[in-house]
Amino acid sequence: MAWDEWEQAKTRTQQDASMRLNQVASEGGGGGGQGDLVVHNDVLGALGNLAYGLRQQFSTASDHARQNTFDASVQLFNDGLDMGSALTELHDAWITKSGTLKQACAHISNHLDYSRAERAKDEVKIATDMRTADGDDLSVSRIRDYYT
């Protein structure tokens, strides 16, 4: 791309408000334009509890017909019907897929619990690290002095 083509592309981009080069949009992104990640422990806890509850409920509900399905597949197979082996395959696939879903729910719940615990540790570390030599809390304006 020649320099003139680059300048033309920049001009077109500046005219098109929906496209921005080398900058973040002034609004959006869920953080009110600040770009900060906001974490609420109560929300993480509620989501973790939902995932755990879903796992428990699905574990119970998905196992209702397991034994009857297996017994029926064995009986059909013993009677010489091909449907028996097909039903066994269906039974095995259901066990595999439902196990995967239960593991995913447990993983989500565990990860949210882990995230909450790590965030709490980070908060304690930040609170204890941001102190003056005398042990007093470091004010925001004082913190800003270190970065400007």
Salt bridges, closest charged atoms under 4 A:
GLU7 OE2 - LYS10 NZ 3.56
ASP63 OD1 - ARG66 NE 2.60
ASP92 OD1 - HIS91 ND1 3.13
GLU118 OE2 - LYS121 NZ 3.13
ASP129 OD2 - LYS125 NZ 2.61
ASP137 OD1 - ARG131 NH1 2.27
ASP145 OD2 - ARG142 NH1 3.94
